[in-house]
C-alpha cells in the first residue's frame, strides 16, 4: 500500500525536509558513483576517462 503525504497541511519545515532528503541522498550516491567511475577510468586509459566525462 502506497502512503501519500499531503504537502499542503502540516509544518512546512518537516514537509520540505521529507521531500528533499531523498533527493539529496540520491545526489550523494550519484557523486560517489562518478568518483569511483573516474578512478577506474584513470586506470583503463585516457579515452575511457573522456567517455566517462561525456556520459556524465
Backbone as ProteinMPNN parsed JSONL, in Angstrom:
{"seq_chain_A": "XXXXXXXXXXXXXXXXXXXXXXXXXXXXXXXXXXXXXXXXXXXXXXXXXXXXXXXX", "coords_chain_A": {"N_chain_A": [[0.838, -1.177, 0.0], [0.577, 2.19, -0.86], [1.73, 5.079, 0.678], [0.481, 8.298, 0.858], [1.5, 11.615, 1.116], [0.132, 14.594, 2.189], [1.066, 17.573, 1.029], [0.162, 20.072, 1.605], [-0.725, 20.464, 4.133], [0.327, 20.746, 7.504], [3.513, 21.078, 9.224], [5.678, 23.258, 7.589], [8.56, 23.104, 7.45], [9.163, 20.456, 8.19], [7.852, 19.061, 6.146], [9.229, 19.975, 3.894], [11.789, 18.975, 4.428], [11.247, 16.192, 4.46], [10.637, 15.876, 1.791], [12.969, 16.721, 0.473], [15.185, 15.27, 1.457], [15.436, 12.548, 0.34], [16.124, 13.308, -2.28], [18.567, 14.657, -1.922], [20.1, 12.566, -0.841], [20.13, 10.759, -2.977], [21.602, 12.289, -4.768], [24.093, 12.362, -3.511], [24.84, 9.647, -3.668], [25.018, 9.435, -6.434], [27.16, 11.141, -6.974], [29.215, 9.749, -5.64], [29.29, 7.436, -7.216], [30.176, 8.534, -9.638], [32.723, 9.416, -8.885], [34.03, 6.981, -8.248], [33.83, 5.763, -10.728], [35.447, 7.46, -12.245], [37.932, 7.016, -11.052], [38.369, 4.338, -11.723], [38.322, 4.653, -14.488], [40.65, 6.118, -14.931], [42.636, 4.206, -14.634], [42.185, 2.601, -16.808], [42.517, 4.104, -19.133], [43.074, 7.108, -21.151], [41.081, 7.6, -23.086], [38.903, 6.177, -22.066], [38.413, 7.621, -19.749], [37.673, 10.05, -20.883], [35.296, 9.288, -22.102], [33.732, 8.776, -19.866], [33.479, 11.345, -18.814], [32.02, 12.513, -20.89], [29.665, 11.075, -20.748], [28.636, 11.776, -18.272]], "CA_chain_A": [[0.0, 0.0, 0.0], [1.365, 3.4, -1.005], [1.343, 6.149, 1.6], [0.521, 9.593, 0.187], [1.624, 12.721, 2.056], [-0.478, 15.844, 1.745], [2.081, 18.616, 1.204], [-0.467, 21.367, 1.879], [-1.075, 20.532, 5.551], [1.402, 20.351, 8.403], [4.625, 22.022, 9.407], [6.405, 23.376, 6.318], [9.958, 22.659, 7.544], [9.149, 18.992, 8.184], [7.45, 18.612, 4.807], [10.329, 20.263, 2.964], [12.853, 18.007, 4.709], [10.817, 14.874, 3.991], [10.687, 15.894, 0.336], [14.304, 16.977, -0.072], [16.208, 14.318, 1.9], [15.73, 11.517, -0.671], [16.802, 13.927, -3.423], [19.963, 14.897, -1.549], [20.753, 11.269, -0.69], [20.366, 10.259, -4.328], [22.68, 13.08, -5.352], [25.347, 11.91, -2.895], [25.186, 8.356, -4.266], [25.415, 9.667, -7.825], [28.519, 11.704, -6.921], [30.128, 8.653, -5.301], [29.407, 6.583, -8.4], [31.011, 9.246, -10.604], [34.097, 9.41, -8.383], [34.567, 5.629, -8.429], [33.942, 5.552, -12.176], [36.61, 8.22, -12.694], [39.134, 6.323, -10.569], [38.532, 3.158, -12.574], [38.622, 5.138, -15.832], [42.057, 6.517, -14.997], [43.459, 3.012, -14.806], [41.923, 1.988, -18.108], [43.143, 4.923, -20.156], [42.577, 8.46, -21.349], [39.825, 7.553, -23.838], [37.854, 5.736, -21.149], [38.127, 8.757, -18.878], [36.95, 11.027, -21.697], [33.92, 8.792, -22.298], [33.04, 8.973, -18.591], [33.125, 12.774, -18.768], [30.972, 12.792, -21.874], [28.42, 10.443, -20.302], [28.126, 12.485, -17.106]], "C_chain_A": [[0.883, 1.241, 0.0], [0.827, 4.463, -0.06], [1.532, 7.482, 0.89], [0.557, 10.684, 1.252], [1.017, 13.972, 1.449], [0.494, 16.986, 2.052], [1.478, 19.983, 1.519], [-0.857, 21.528, 3.337], [0.099, 20.066, 6.388], [2.47, 21.424, 8.5], [5.473, 22.067, 8.145], [7.837, 22.838, 6.372], [10.033, 21.131, 7.466], [8.82, 18.467, 6.784], [8.563, 18.833, 3.788], [11.47, 19.271, 3.174], [12.484, 16.609, 4.221], [10.87, 14.774, 2.476], [12.117, 15.937, -0.186], [15.36, 15.944, 0.341], [16.458, 13.185, 0.902], [16.432, 12.079, -1.905], [18.284, 14.153, -3.121], [20.734, 13.585, -1.411], [21.055, 10.652, -2.056], [21.502, 10.989, -5.015], [24.042, 12.66, -4.802], [25.785, 10.578, -3.504], [25.622, 8.514, -5.723], [26.825, 10.248, -7.894], [29.536, 10.617, -6.606], [30.349, 7.723, -6.484], [30.327, 7.233, -9.433], [32.473, 9.244, -10.175], [34.739, 8.046, -8.601], [34.766, 5.339, -9.915], [35.164, 6.279, -12.743], [37.905, 7.54, -12.26], [39.409, 5.091, -11.429], [38.922, 3.576, -13.991], [40.054, 5.591, -15.993], [42.963, 5.326, -15.267], [43.316, 2.398, -16.179], [42.576, 2.791, -19.233], [42.449, 6.258, -20.338], [41.246, 8.481, -22.114], [38.66, 7.108, -22.953], [37.443, 6.863, -20.228], [37.349, 9.829, -19.621], [35.508, 10.578, -21.934], [33.1, 8.921, -21.037], [32.587, 10.422, -18.469], [32.016, 13.125, -19.731], [29.637, 12.22, -21.421], [27.816, 11.171, -19.122], [27.544, 13.805, -17.529]], "O_chain_A": [[1.833, 1.329, 0.778], [-0.376, 4.715, -0.007], [2.614, 7.769, 0.378], [-0.253, 10.682, 2.179], [1.351, 14.358, 0.329], [0.711, 17.32, 3.216], [2.215, 20.955, 1.683], [-1.277, 22.611, 3.747], [0.787, 19.11, 6.032], [2.35, 22.514, 7.94], [5.938, 21.028, 7.676], [8.28, 22.181, 5.431], [10.874, 20.583, 6.754], [9.456, 17.528, 6.306], [8.809, 17.987, 2.928], [12.053, 18.781, 2.207], [13.316, 15.918, 3.633], [11.121, 13.698, 1.935], [12.444, 15.272, -1.169], [16.345, 15.767, -0.376], [17.62, 12.88, 0.636], [17.253, 11.391, -2.513], [19.147, 13.877, -3.955], [21.893, 13.501, -1.817], [22.129, 10.086, -2.257], [22.278, 10.386, -5.756], [25.026, 12.61, -5.539], [26.961, 10.397, -3.822], [26.507, 7.795, -6.186], [27.601, 9.886, -8.779], [30.599, 10.561, -7.225], [31.47, 7.275, -6.726], [31.162, 6.557, -10.035], [33.365, 9.087, -11.009], [35.868, 7.962, -9.085], [35.766, 4.734, -10.304], [35.838, 5.756, -13.63], [38.868, 7.495, -13.025], [40.55, 4.837, -11.815], [39.757, 2.929, -14.623], [40.624, 5.465, -17.077], [43.928, 5.419, -16.025], [44.236, 1.739, -16.664], [43.124, 2.217, -20.174], [41.389, 6.513, -19.768], [40.379, 9.301, -21.813], [37.548, 7.619, -23.09], [36.257, 7.045, -19.955], [36.456, 10.453, -19.049], [34.598, 11.407, -21.964], [31.892, 9.15, -21.11], [31.455, 10.696, -18.07], [31.159, 13.951, -19.418], [28.59, 12.812, -21.68], [26.594, 11.187, -18.975], [27.056, 14.562, -16.69]]}, "name": "protein", "num_of_chains": 1, "seq": "XXXXXXXXXXXXXXXXXXXXXXXXXXXXXXXXXXXXXXXXXXXXXXXXXXXXXXXX"}
